[in-house]
Amino acid sequence: MKIGNIETKIEIPAVNSKNKYPWPQMEVGDSVLVQLEQGESLYSLKRKVGPAARYYGDKTGKKFKALLDHDGNGVRVWRIE
């Protein structure tokens, strides 16, 4: 391991983070359908989308509910609080 010298007046770069899901724009009562992509399993999609909504909700004090939508071939997520 090599440790560099201490430097001063180095600015922190701006974070270019993009939300993959529309959780920040959703109001209570809104829902969004996240559809399957080619070769993707409905249950693996739910295992990705559900925890992502729950994690965002935990960080912001909002609540979401994710359920399989067999008719729409995806996972529907509602903002409930």
HTML snippet that shows the backbone in 3Dmol.js (N, CA, C, O; Angstrom):
<script src="https://3Dmol.org/build/3Dmol-min.js"></script>
<div id="view" style="width:600px;height:400px;position:relative"></div>
<script>
const pdb = `
ATOM      1  N   MET A   1       0.845  -1.163   0.000  1.00  0.00           N
ATOM      2  CA  MET A   1       0.000   0.000   0.000  1.00  0.00           C
ATOM      3  C   MET A   1       0.895   1.233   0.000  1.00  0.00           C
ATOM      4  O   MET A   1       1.922   1.283   0.677  1.00  0.00           O
ATOM      5  N   LYS A   2       0.474   2.226  -0.780  1.00  0.00           N
ATOM      6  CA  LYS A   2       1.209   3.485  -0.828  1.00  0.00           C
ATOM      7  C   LYS A   2       0.258   4.603  -0.427  1.00  0.00           C
ATOM      8  O   LYS A   2      -0.806   4.759  -1.026  1.00  0.00           O
ATOM      9  N   ILE A   3       0.627   5.370   0.567  1.00  0.00           N
ATOM     10  CA  ILE A   3      -0.195   6.477   1.035  1.00  0.00           C
ATOM     11  C   ILE A   3       0.412   7.768   0.521  1.00  0.00           C
ATOM     12  O   ILE A   3       1.605   8.020   0.692  1.00  0.00           O
ATOM     13  N   GLY A   4      -0.432   8.596  -0.119  1.00  0.00           N
ATOM     14  CA  GLY A   4       0.034   9.849  -0.688  1.00  0.00           C
ATOM     15  C   GLY A   4       0.196  10.938   0.351  1.00  0.00           C
ATOM     16  O   GLY A   4      -0.070  10.740   1.536  1.00  0.00           O
ATOM     17  N   ASN A   5       0.636  12.087  -0.116  1.00  0.00           N
ATOM     18  CA  ASN A   5       0.826  13.250   0.746  1.00  0.00           C
ATOM     19  C   ASN A   5      -0.514  13.892   1.076  1.00  0.00           C
ATOM     20  O   ASN A   5      -1.477  13.738   0.325  1.00  0.00           O
ATOM     21  N   ILE A   6      -0.583  14.600   2.178  1.00  0.00           N
ATOM     22  CA  ILE A   6      -1.780  15.346   2.542  1.00  0.00           C
ATOM     23  C   ILE A   6      -1.839  16.583   1.657  1.00  0.00           C
ATOM     24  O   ILE A   6      -0.856  17.311   1.520  1.00  0.00           O
ATOM     25  N   GLU A   7      -3.006  16.812   1.060  1.00  0.00           N
ATOM     26  CA  GLU A   7      -3.186  17.958   0.161  1.00  0.00           C
ATOM     27  C   GLU A   7      -4.330  18.820   0.677  1.00  0.00           C
ATOM     28  O   GLU A   7      -5.266  18.312   1.296  1.00  0.00           O
ATOM     29  N   THR A   8      -4.256  20.106   0.427  1.00  0.00           N
ATOM     30  CA  THR A   8      -5.303  21.025   0.852  1.00  0.00           C
ATOM     31  C   THR A   8      -5.909  21.705  -0.370  1.00  0.00           C
ATOM     32  O   THR A   8      -5.318  21.739  -1.449  1.00  0.00           O
ATOM     33  N   LYS A   9      -7.107  22.245  -0.163  1.00  0.00           N
ATOM     34  CA  LYS A   9      -7.840  23.006  -1.187  1.00  0.00           C
ATOM     35  C   LYS A   9      -8.138  22.179  -2.444  1.00  0.00           C
ATOM     36  O   LYS A   9      -8.115  22.701  -3.559  1.00  0.00           O
ATOM     37  N   ILE A  10      -8.414  20.897  -2.254  1.00  0.00           N
ATOM     38  CA  ILE A  10      -8.852  20.039  -3.349  1.00  0.00           C
ATOM     39  C   ILE A  10     -10.370  19.946  -3.221  1.00  0.00           C
ATOM     40  O   ILE A  10     -10.878  19.462  -2.209  1.00  0.00           O
ATOM     41  N   GLU A  11     -11.097  20.408  -4.242  1.00  0.00           N
ATOM     42  CA  GLU A  11     -12.560  20.400  -4.191  1.00  0.00           C
ATOM     43  C   GLU A  11     -13.108  18.993  -4.394  1.00  0.00           C
ATOM     44  O   GLU A  11     -12.558  18.182  -5.138  1.00  0.00           O
ATOM     45  N   ILE A  12     -14.219  18.739  -3.699  1.00  0.00           N
ATOM     46  CA  ILE A  12     -14.918  17.469  -3.872  1.00  0.00           C
ATOM     47  C   ILE A  12     -15.730  17.558  -5.154  1.00  0.00           C
ATOM     48  O   ILE A  12     -16.479  18.518  -5.332  1.00  0.00           O
ATOM     49  N   PRO A  13     -15.605  16.582  -6.055  1.00  0.00           N
ATOM     50  CA  PRO A  13     -16.372  16.638  -7.299  1.00  0.00           C
ATOM     51  C   PRO A  13     -17.865  16.475  -7.047  1.00  0.00           C
ATOM     52  O   PRO A  13     -18.271  15.818  -6.089  1.00  0.00           O
ATOM     53  N   ALA A  14     -18.677  17.075  -7.909  1.00  0.00           N
ATOM     54  CA  ALA A  14     -20.130  16.961  -7.806  1.00  0.00           C
ATOM     55  C   ALA A  14     -20.546  15.519  -8.072  1.00  0.00           C
ATOM     56  O   ALA A  14     -19.965  14.831  -8.911  1.00  0.00           O
ATOM     57  N   VAL A  15     -21.563  15.080  -7.342  1.00  0.00           N
ATOM     58  CA  VAL A  15     -22.071  13.729  -7.532  1.00  0.00           C
ATOM     59  C   VAL A  15     -23.118  13.754  -8.631  1.00  0.00           C
ATOM     60  O   VAL A  15     -24.065  14.538  -8.579  1.00  0.00           O
ATOM     61  N   ASN A  16     -22.948  12.908  -9.610  1.00  0.00           N
ATOM     62  CA  ASN A  16     -23.902  12.824 -10.715  1.00  0.00           C
ATOM     63  C   ASN A  16     -24.740  11.563 -10.567  1.00  0.00           C
ATOM     64  O   ASN A  16     -24.685  10.658 -11.400  1.00  0.00           O
ATOM     65  N   SER A  17     -25.508  11.522  -9.499  1.00  0.00           N
ATOM     66  CA  SER A  17     -26.331  10.356  -9.223  1.00  0.00           C
ATOM     67  C   SER A  17     -27.686  10.509  -9.888  1.00  0.00           C
ATOM     68  O   SER A  17     -28.320  11.559  -9.781  1.00  0.00           O
ATOM     69  N   LYS A  18     -28.128   9.474 -10.569  1.00  0.00           N
ATOM     70  CA  LYS A  18     -29.443   9.480 -11.200  1.00  0.00           C
ATOM     71  C   LYS A  18     -30.291   8.407 -10.530  1.00  0.00           C
ATOM     72  O   LYS A  18     -29.827   7.296 -10.274  1.00  0.00           O
ATOM     73  N   ASN A  19     -31.534   8.757 -10.254  1.00  0.00           N
ATOM     74  CA  ASN A  19     -32.448   7.765  -9.711  1.00  0.00           C
ATOM     75  C   ASN A  19     -32.926   6.871 -10.842  1.00  0.00           C
ATOM     76  O   ASN A  19     -33.391   7.356 -11.874  1.00  0.00           O
ATOM     77  N   LYS A  20     -32.812   5.592 -10.648  1.00  0.00           N
ATOM     78  CA  LYS A  20     -33.260   4.633 -11.643  1.00  0.00           C
ATOM     79  C   LYS A  20     -34.788   4.565 -11.665  1.00  0.00           C
ATOM     80  O   LYS A  20     -35.393   4.348 -12.715  1.00  0.00           O
ATOM     81  N   TYR A  21     -35.392   4.749 -10.517  1.00  0.00           N
ATOM     82  CA  TYR A  21     -36.840   4.646 -10.378  1.00  0.00           C
ATOM     83  C   TYR A  21     -37.427   6.025 -10.074  1.00  0.00           C
ATOM     84  O   TYR A  21     -36.704   6.906  -9.608  1.00  0.00           O
ATOM     85  N   PRO A  22     -38.727   6.232 -10.330  1.00  0.00           N
ATOM     86  CA  PRO A  22     -39.335   7.563 -10.134  1.00  0.00           C
ATOM     87  C   PRO A  22     -39.853   7.819  -8.729  1.00  0.00           C
ATOM     88  O   PRO A  22     -40.796   8.592  -8.563  1.00  0.00           O
ATOM     89  N   TRP A  23     -39.268   7.196  -7.714  1.00  0.00           N
ATOM     90  CA  TRP A  23     -39.782   7.341  -6.351  1.00  0.00           C
ATOM     91  C   TRP A  23     -39.890   8.802  -5.909  1.00  0.00           C
ATOM     92  O   TRP A  23     -40.901   9.160  -5.306  1.00  0.00           O
ATOM     93  N   PRO A  24     -38.905   9.665  -6.176  1.00  0.00           N
ATOM     94  CA  PRO A  24     -38.998  11.048  -5.671  1.00  0.00           C
ATOM     95  C   PRO A  24     -40.175  11.839  -6.246  1.00  0.00           C
ATOM     96  O   PRO A  24     -40.686  12.743  -5.585  1.00  0.00           O
ATOM     97  N   GLN A  25     -40.608  11.516  -7.456  1.00  0.00           N
ATOM     98  CA  GLN A  25     -41.693  12.268  -8.089  1.00  0.00           C
ATOM     99  C   GLN A  25     -43.081  11.765  -7.694  1.00  0.00           C
ATOM    100  O   GLN A  25     -44.080  12.415  -8.003  1.00  0.00           O
ATOM    101  N   MET A  26     -43.158  10.633  -7.025  1.00  0.00           N
ATOM    102  CA  MET A  26     -44.453  10.028  -6.723  1.00  0.00           C
ATOM    103  C   MET A  26     -45.114  10.671  -5.516  1.00  0.00           C
ATOM    104  O   MET A  26     -44.465  10.950  -4.508  1.00  0.00           O
ATOM    105  N   GLU A  27     -46.423  10.903  -5.633  1.00  0.00           N
ATOM    106  CA  GLU A  27     -47.250  11.411  -4.544  1.00  0.00           C
ATOM    107  C   GLU A  27     -48.047  10.236  -3.971  1.00  0.00           C
ATOM    108  O   GLU A  27     -48.143   9.182  -4.601  1.00  0.00           O
ATOM    109  N   VAL A  28     -48.618  10.417  -2.781  1.00  0.00           N
ATOM    110  CA  VAL A  28     -49.437   9.378  -2.169  1.00  0.00           C
ATOM    111  C   VAL A  28     -50.594   9.040  -3.114  1.00  0.00           C
ATOM    112  O   VAL A  28     -51.291   9.934  -3.594  1.00  0.00           O
ATOM    113  N   GLY A  29     -50.791   7.755  -3.376  1.00  0.00           N
ATOM    114  CA  GLY A  29     -51.842   7.293  -4.286  1.00  0.00           C
ATOM    115  C   GLY A  29     -51.346   7.024  -5.696  1.00  0.00           C
ATOM    116  O   GLY A  29     -52.037   6.365  -6.472  1.00  0.00           O
ATOM    117  N   ASP A  30     -50.158   7.521  -6.051  1.00  0.00           N
ATOM    118  CA  ASP A  30     -49.586   7.268  -7.377  1.00  0.00           C
ATOM    119  C   ASP A  30     -49.050   5.845  -7.447  1.00  0.00           C
ATOM    120  O   ASP A  30     -48.683   5.252  -6.433  1.00  0.00           O
ATOM    121  N   SER A  31     -49.013   5.306  -8.672  1.00  0.00           N
ATOM    122  CA  SER A  31     -48.387   4.004  -8.875  1.00  0.00           C
ATOM    123  C   SER A  31     -47.614   4.023 -10.180  1.00  0.00           C
ATOM    124  O   SER A  31     -47.856   4.856 -11.054  1.00  0.00           O
ATOM    125  N   VAL A  32     -46.684   3.096 -10.297  1.00  0.00           N
ATOM    126  CA  VAL A  32     -45.892   2.970 -11.519  1.00  0.00           C
ATOM    127  C   VAL A  32     -45.722   1.483 -11.808  1.00  0.00           C
ATOM    128  O   VAL A  32     -45.542   0.681 -10.891  1.00  0.00           O
ATOM    129  N   LEU A  33     -45.780   1.121 -13.086  1.00  0.00           N
ATOM    130  CA  LEU A  33     -45.573  -0.257 -13.502  1.00  0.00           C
ATOM    131  C   LEU A  33     -44.159  -0.376 -14.053  1.00  0.00           C
ATOM    132  O   LEU A  33     -43.802   0.298 -15.019  1.00  0.00           O
ATOM    133  N   VAL A  34     -43.364  -1.229 -13.439  1.00  0.00           N
ATOM    134  CA  VAL A  34     -42.011  -1.512 -13.911  1.00  0.00           C
ATOM    135  C   VAL A  34     -42.110  -2.825 -14.672  1.00  0.00           C
ATOM    136  O   VAL A  34     -42.317  -3.882 -14.076  1.00  0.00           O
ATOM    137  N   GLN A  35     -41.961  -2.756 -15.998  1.00  0.00           N
ATOM    138  CA  GLN A  35     -42.175  -3.924 -16.837  1.00  0.00           C
ATOM    139  C   GLN A  35     -40.913  -4.743 -17.031  1.00  0.00           C
ATOM    140  O   GLN A  35     -39.791  -4.250 -16.913  1.00  0.00           O
ATOM    141  N   LEU A  36     -41.142  -6.013 -17.335  1.00  0.00           N
ATOM    142  CA  LEU A  36     -40.049  -6.945 -17.595  1.00  0.00           C
ATOM    143  C   LEU A  36     -39.292  -6.571 -18.858  1.00  0.00           C
ATOM    144  O   LEU A  36     -39.861  -6.005 -19.792  1.00  0.00           O
ATOM    145  N   GLU A  37     -38.025  -6.886 -18.876  1.00  0.00           N
ATOM    146  CA  GLU A  37     -37.231  -6.785 -20.092  1.00  0.00           C
ATOM    147  C   GLU A  37     -37.034  -8.194 -20.636  1.00  0.00           C
ATOM    148  O   GLU A  37     -37.299  -9.173 -19.938  1.00  0.00           O
ATOM    149  N   GLN A  38     -36.584  -8.297 -21.844  1.00  0.00           N
ATOM    150  CA  GLN A  38     -36.387  -9.581 -22.501  1.00  0.00           C
ATOM    151  C   GLN A  38     -35.518 -10.513 -21.656  1.00  0.00           C
ATOM    152  O   GLN A  38     -34.413 -10.144 -21.259  1.00  0.00           O
ATOM    153  N   GLY A  39     -36.015 -11.718 -21.382  1.00  0.00           N
ATOM    154  CA  GLY A  39     -35.248 -12.714 -20.650  1.00  0.00           C
ATOM    155  C   GLY A  39     -35.230 -12.546 -19.148  1.00  0.00           C
ATOM    156  O   GLY A  39     -34.540 -13.296 -18.457  1.00  0.00           O
ATOM    157  N   GLU A  40     -35.968 -11.583 -18.620  1.00  0.00           N
ATOM    158  CA  GLU A  40     -35.973 -11.319 -17.180  1.00  0.00           C
ATOM    159  C   GLU A  40     -37.151 -12.048 -16.526  1.00  0.00           C
ATOM    160  O   GLU A  40     -38.228 -12.142 -17.115  1.00  0.00           O
ATOM    161  N   SER A  41     -36.952 -12.551 -15.342  1.00  0.00           N
ATOM    162  CA  SER A  41     -37.993 -13.247 -14.596  1.00  0.00           C
ATOM    163  C   SER A  41     -38.821 -12.242 -13.802  1.00  0.00           C
ATOM    164  O   SER A  41     -38.295 -11.267 -13.265  1.00  0.00           O
ATOM    165  N   LEU A  42     -40.126 -12.498 -13.739  1.00  0.00           N
ATOM    166  CA  LEU A  42     -41.029 -11.628 -12.991  1.00  0.00           C
ATOM    167  C   LEU A  42     -40.641 -11.579 -11.516  1.00  0.00           C
ATOM    168  O   LEU A  42     -40.683 -10.517 -10.896  1.00  0.00           O
ATOM    169  N   TYR A  43     -40.266 -12.719 -10.958  1.00  0.00           N
ATOM    170  CA  TYR A  43     -39.912 -12.768  -9.537  1.00  0.00           C
ATOM    171  C   TYR A  43     -38.563 -12.111  -9.259  1.00  0.00           C
ATOM    172  O   TYR A  43     -38.377 -11.514  -8.199  1.00  0.00           O
ATOM    173  N   SER A  44     -37.627 -12.211 -10.188  1.00  0.00           N
ATOM    174  CA  SER A  44     -36.339 -11.528  -9.972  1.00  0.00           C
ATOM    175  C   SER A  44     -36.526 -10.016 -10.078  1.00  0.00           C
ATOM    176  O   SER A  44     -35.847  -9.253  -9.391  1.00  0.00           O
ATOM    177  N   LEU A  45     -37.448  -9.584 -10.942  1.00  0.00           N
ATOM    178  CA  LEU A  45     -37.748  -8.150 -11.035  1.00  0.00           C
ATOM    179  C   LEU A  45     -38.336  -7.656  -9.720  1.00  0.00           C
ATOM    180  O   LEU A  45     -37.964  -6.584  -9.243  1.00  0.00           O
ATOM    181  N   LYS A  46     -39.249  -8.421  -9.127  1.00  0.00           N
ATOM    182  CA  LYS A  46     -39.847  -8.020  -7.856  1.00  0.00           C
ATOM    183  C   LYS A  46     -38.795  -7.970  -6.750  1.00  0.00           C
ATOM    184  O   LYS A  46     -38.859  -7.114  -5.867  1.00  0.00           O
ATOM    185  N   ARG A  47     -37.830  -8.885  -6.798  1.00  0.00           N
ATOM    186  CA  ARG A  47     -36.765  -8.885  -5.788  1.00  0.00           C
ATOM    187  C   ARG A  47     -35.834  -7.675  -5.927  1.00  0.00           C
ATOM    188  O   ARG A  47     -35.124  -7.333  -4.981  1.00  0.00           O
ATOM    189  N   LYS A  48     -35.829  -7.025  -7.094  1.00  0.00           N
ATOM    190  CA  LYS A  48     -35.031  -5.806  -7.274  1.00  0.00           C
ATOM    191  C   LYS A  48     -35.846  -4.561  -6.945  1.00  0.00           C
ATOM    192  O   LYS A  48     -35.389  -3.685  -6.212  1.00  0.00           O
ATOM    193  N   VAL A  49     -37.062  -4.491  -7.497  1.00  0.00           N
ATOM    194  CA  VAL A  49     -37.865  -3.275  -7.398  1.00  0.00           C
ATOM    195  C   VAL A  49     -38.419  -3.058  -5.990  1.00  0.00           C
ATOM    196  O   VAL A  49     -38.374  -1.942  -5.472  1.00  0.00           O
ATOM    197  N   GLY A  50     -38.940  -4.118  -5.371  1.00  0.00           N
ATOM    198  CA  GLY A  50     -39.515  -3.990  -4.031  1.00  0.00           C
ATOM    199  C   GLY A  50     -38.529  -3.452  -3.014  1.00  0.00           C
ATOM    200  O   GLY A  50     -38.832  -2.474  -2.331  1.00  0.00           O
ATOM    201  N   PRO A  51     -37.349  -4.065  -2.892  1.00  0.00           N
ATOM    202  CA  PRO A  51     -36.364  -3.535  -1.943  1.00  0.00           C
ATOM    203  C   PRO A  51     -35.865  -2.130  -2.286  1.00  0.00           C
ATOM    204  O   PRO A  51     -35.543  -1.352  -1.387  1.00  0.00           O
ATOM    205  N   ALA A  52     -35.800  -1.801  -3.572  1.00  0.00           N
ATOM    206  CA  ALA A  52     -35.366  -0.447  -3.961  1.00  0.00           C
ATOM    207  C   ALA A  52     -36.361   0.588  -3.464  1.00  0.00           C
ATOM    208  O   ALA A  52     -35.967   1.635  -2.952  1.00  0.00           O
ATOM    209  N   ALA A  53     -37.660   0.299  -3.613  1.00  0.00           N
ATOM    210  CA  ALA A  53     -38.692   1.218  -3.133  1.00  0.00           C
ATOM    211  C   ALA A  53     -38.677   1.307  -1.612  1.00  0.00           C
ATOM    212  O   ALA A  53     -38.808   2.392  -1.045  1.00  0.00           O
ATOM    213  N   ARG A  54     -38.516   0.169  -0.960  1.00  0.00           N
ATOM    214  CA  ARG A  54     -38.479   0.144   0.506  1.00  0.00           C
ATOM    215  C   ARG A  54     -37.268   0.913   1.031  1.00  0.00           C
ATOM    216  O   ARG A  54     -37.389   1.661   2.001  1.00  0.00           O
ATOM    217  N   TYR A  55     -36.115   0.741   0.412  1.00  0.00           N
ATOM    218  CA  TYR A  55     -34.899   1.445   0.826  1.00  0.00           C
ATOM    219  C   TYR A  55     -35.081   2.957   0.678  1.00  0.00           C
ATOM    220  O   TYR A  55     -34.748   3.718   1.587  1.00  0.00           O
ATOM    221  N   TYR A  56     -35.611   3.387  -0.469  1.00  0.00           N
ATOM    222  CA  TYR A  56     -35.849   4.815  -0.679  1.00  0.00           C
ATOM    223  C   TYR A  56     -36.836   5.336   0.368  1.00  0.00           C
ATOM    224  O   TYR A  56     -36.651   6.420   0.920  1.00  0.00           O
ATOM    225  N   GLY A  57     -37.881   4.557   0.633  1.00  0.00           N
ATOM    226  CA  GLY A  57     -38.880   4.961   1.620  1.00  0.00           C
ATOM    227  C   GLY A  57     -38.293   5.086   3.014  1.00  0.00           C
ATOM    228  O   GLY A  57     -38.617   6.020   3.746  1.00  0.00           O
ATOM    229  N   ASP A  58     -37.434   4.152   3.382  1.00  0.00           N
ATOM    230  CA  ASP A  58     -36.789   4.215   4.700  1.00  0.00           C
ATOM    231  C   ASP A  58     -35.940   5.466   4.846  1.00  0.00           C
ATOM    232  O   ASP A  58     -35.891   6.059   5.924  1.00  0.00           O
ATOM    233  N   LYS A  59     -35.275   5.871   3.779  1.00  0.00           N
ATOM    234  CA  LYS A  59     -34.398   7.044   3.824  1.00  0.00           C
ATOM    235  C   LYS A  59     -35.175   8.353   3.833  1.00  0.00           C
ATOM    236  O   LYS A  59     -34.670   9.369   4.310  1.00  0.00           O
ATOM    237  N   THR A  60     -36.417   8.340   3.302  1.00  0.00           N
ATOM    238  CA  THR A  60     -37.165   9.585   3.146  1.00  0.00           C
ATOM    239  C   THR A  60     -38.429   9.660   3.993  1.00  0.00           C
ATOM    240  O   THR A  60     -39.110  10.685   3.995  1.00  0.00           O
ATOM    241  N   GLY A  61     -38.749   8.582   4.714  1.00  0.00           N
ATOM    242  CA  GLY A  61     -39.960   8.581   5.530  1.00  0.00           C
ATOM    243  C   GLY A  61     -41.223   8.320   4.733  1.00  0.00           C
ATOM    244  O   GLY A  61     -42.320   8.568   5.232  1.00  0.00           O
ATOM    245  N   LYS A  62     -41.104   7.831   3.519  1.00  0.00           N
ATOM    246  CA  LYS A  62     -42.254   7.508   2.675  1.00  0.00           C
ATOM    247  C   LYS A  62     -42.456   6.002   2.681  1.00  0.00           C
ATOM    248  O   LYS A  62     -41.543   5.252   3.024  1.00  0.00           O
ATOM    249  N   LYS A  63     -43.665   5.552   2.299  1.00  0.00           N
ATOM    250  CA  LYS A  63     -43.929   4.116   2.253  1.00  0.00           C
ATOM    251  C   LYS A  63     -44.433   3.721   0.878  1.00  0.00           C
ATOM    252  O   LYS A  63     -45.203   4.443   0.244  1.00  0.00           O
ATOM    253  N   PHE A  64     -43.979   2.552   0.433  1.00  0.00           N
ATOM    254  CA  PHE A  64     -44.345   2.019  -0.873  1.00  0.00           C
ATOM    255  C   PHE A  64     -44.816   0.581  -0.726  1.00  0.00           C
ATOM    256  O   PHE A  64     -44.433  -0.115   0.215  1.00  0.00           O
ATOM    257  N   LYS A  65     -45.647   0.142  -1.660  1.00  0.00           N
ATOM    258  CA  LYS A  65     -46.121  -1.242  -1.708  1.00  0.00           C
ATOM    259  C   LYS A  65     -45.887  -1.750  -3.116  1.00  0.00           C
ATOM    260  O   LYS A  65     -46.324  -1.123  -4.081  1.00  0.00           O
ATOM    261  N   ALA A  66     -45.196  -2.893  -3.250  1.00  0.00           N
ATOM    262  CA  ALA A  66     -44.897  -3.479  -4.554  1.00  0.00           C
ATOM    263  C   ALA A  66     -45.586  -4.830  -4.673  1.00  0.00           C
ATOM    264  O   ALA A  66     -45.466  -5.680  -3.790  1.00  0.00           O
ATOM    265  N   LEU A  67     -46.313  -5.021  -5.777  1.00  0.00           N
ATOM    266  CA  LEU A  67     -46.997  -6.285  -6.035  1.00  0.00           C
ATOM    267  C   LEU A  67     -46.769  -6.710  -7.477  1.00  0.00           C
ATOM    268  O   LEU A  67     -46.588  -5.871  -8.360  1.00  0.00           O
ATOM    269  N   LEU A  68     -46.778  -8.014  -7.708  1.00  0.00           N
ATOM    270  CA  LEU A  68     -46.667  -8.533  -9.072  1.00  0.00           C
ATOM    271  C   LEU A  68     -47.898  -8.130  -9.866  1.00  0.00           C
ATOM    272  O   LEU A  68     -49.012  -8.172  -9.344  1.00  0.00           O
ATOM    273  N   ASP A  69     -47.714  -7.746 -11.102  1.00  0.00           N
ATOM    274  CA  ASP A  69     -48.812  -7.413 -12.010  1.00  0.00           C
ATOM    275  C   ASP A  69     -48.703  -8.357 -13.201  1.00  0.00           C
ATOM    276  O   ASP A  69     -48.010  -8.069 -14.177  1.00  0.00           O
ATOM    277  N   HIS A  70     -49.399  -9.493 -13.106  1.00  0.00           N
ATOM    278  CA  HIS A  70     -49.297 -10.519 -14.155  1.00  0.00           C
ATOM    279  C   HIS A  70     -49.860 -10.012 -15.478  1.00  0.00           C
ATOM    280  O   HIS A  70     -49.348 -10.370 -16.539  1.00  0.00           O
ATOM    281  N   ASP A  71     -50.907  -9.185 -15.438  1.00  0.00           N
ATOM    282  CA  ASP A  71     -51.496  -8.650 -16.675  1.00  0.00           C
ATOM    283  C   ASP A  71     -50.552  -7.692 -17.385  1.00  0.00           C
ATOM    284  O   ASP A  71     -50.478  -7.680 -18.614  1.00  0.00           O
ATOM    285  N   GLY A  72     -49.842  -6.900 -16.618  1.00  0.00           N
ATOM    286  CA  GLY A  72     -48.931  -5.926 -17.201  1.00  0.00           C
ATOM    287  C   GLY A  72     -47.524  -6.440 -17.386  1.00  0.00           C
ATOM    288  O   GLY A  72     -46.652  -5.706 -17.850  1.00  0.00           O
ATOM    289  N   ASN A  73     -47.283  -7.710 -17.026  1.00  0.00           N
ATOM    290  CA  ASN A  73     -45.947  -8.303 -17.128  1.00  0.00           C
ATOM    291  C   ASN A  73     -44.895  -7.481 -16.401  1.00  0.00           C
ATOM    292  O   ASN A  73     -43.877  -7.100 -16.978  1.00  0.00           O
ATOM    293  N   GLY A  74     -45.152  -7.216 -15.134  1.00  0.00           N
ATOM    294  CA  GLY A  74     -44.179  -6.447 -14.365  1.00  0.00           C
ATOM    295  C   GLY A  74     -44.547  -6.370 -12.903  1.00  0.00           C
ATOM    296  O   GLY A  74     -45.298  -7.194 -12.382  1.00  0.00           O
ATOM    297  N   VAL A  75     -44.003  -5.363 -12.258  1.00  0.00           N
ATOM    298  CA  VAL A  75     -44.249  -5.108 -10.845  1.00  0.00           C
ATOM    299  C   VAL A  75     -44.831  -3.710 -10.723  1.00  0.00           C
ATOM    300  O   VAL A  75     -44.259  -2.740 -11.221  1.00  0.00           O
ATOM    301  N   ARG A  76     -45.975  -3.616 -10.055  1.00  0.00           N
ATOM    302  CA  ARG A  76     -46.588  -2.306  -9.845  1.00  0.00           C
ATOM    303  C   ARG A  76     -46.248  -1.852  -8.429  1.00  0.00           C
ATOM    304  O   ARG A  76     -46.371  -2.612  -7.468  1.00  0.00           O
ATOM    305  N   VAL A  77     -45.816  -0.591  -8.323  1.00  0.00           N
ATOM    306  CA  VAL A  77     -45.424  -0.014  -7.031  1.00  0.00           C
ATOM    307  C   VAL A  77     -46.308   1.189  -6.757  1.00  0.00           C
ATOM    308  O   VAL A  77     -46.434   2.086  -7.591  1.00  0.00           O
ATOM    309  N   TRP A  78     -46.919   1.197  -5.578  1.00  0.00           N
ATOM    310  CA  TRP A  78     -47.746   2.300  -5.136  1.00  0.00           C
ATOM    311  C   TRP A  78     -47.049   3.052  -4.022  1.00  0.00           C
ATOM    312  O   TRP A  78     -46.365   2.455  -3.191  1.00  0.00           O
ATOM    313  N   ARG A  79     -47.224   4.362  -4.006  1.00  0.00           N
ATOM    314  CA  ARG A  79     -46.790   5.129  -2.819  1.00  0.00           C
ATOM    315  C   ARG A  79     -48.003   5.200  -1.925  1.00  0.00           C
ATOM    316  O   ARG A  79     -49.048   5.713  -2.326  1.00  0.00           O
ATOM    317  N   ILE A  80     -47.869   4.680  -0.696  1.00  0.00           N
ATOM    318  CA  ILE A  80     -49.019   4.608   0.201  1.00  0.00           C
ATOM    319  C   ILE A  80     -48.958   5.611   1.355  1.00  0.00           C
ATOM    320  O   ILE A  80     -49.980   5.863   1.994  1.00  0.00           O
ATOM    321  N   GLU A  81     -47.816   6.176   1.631  1.00  0.00           N
ATOM    322  CA  GLU A  81     -47.691   7.224   2.661  1.00  0.00           C
ATOM    323  C   GLU A  81     -46.620   8.208   2.259  1.00  0.00           C
ATOM    324  O   GLU A  81     -46.357   9.165   2.986  1.00  0.00           O
TER     325      GLU A  81
END
`;
const viewer = $3Dmol.createViewer("view");
viewer.addModel(pdb, "pdb");
viewer.setStyle({}, {cartoon: {color: "spectrum"}});
viewer.zoomTo();
viewer.render();
</script>
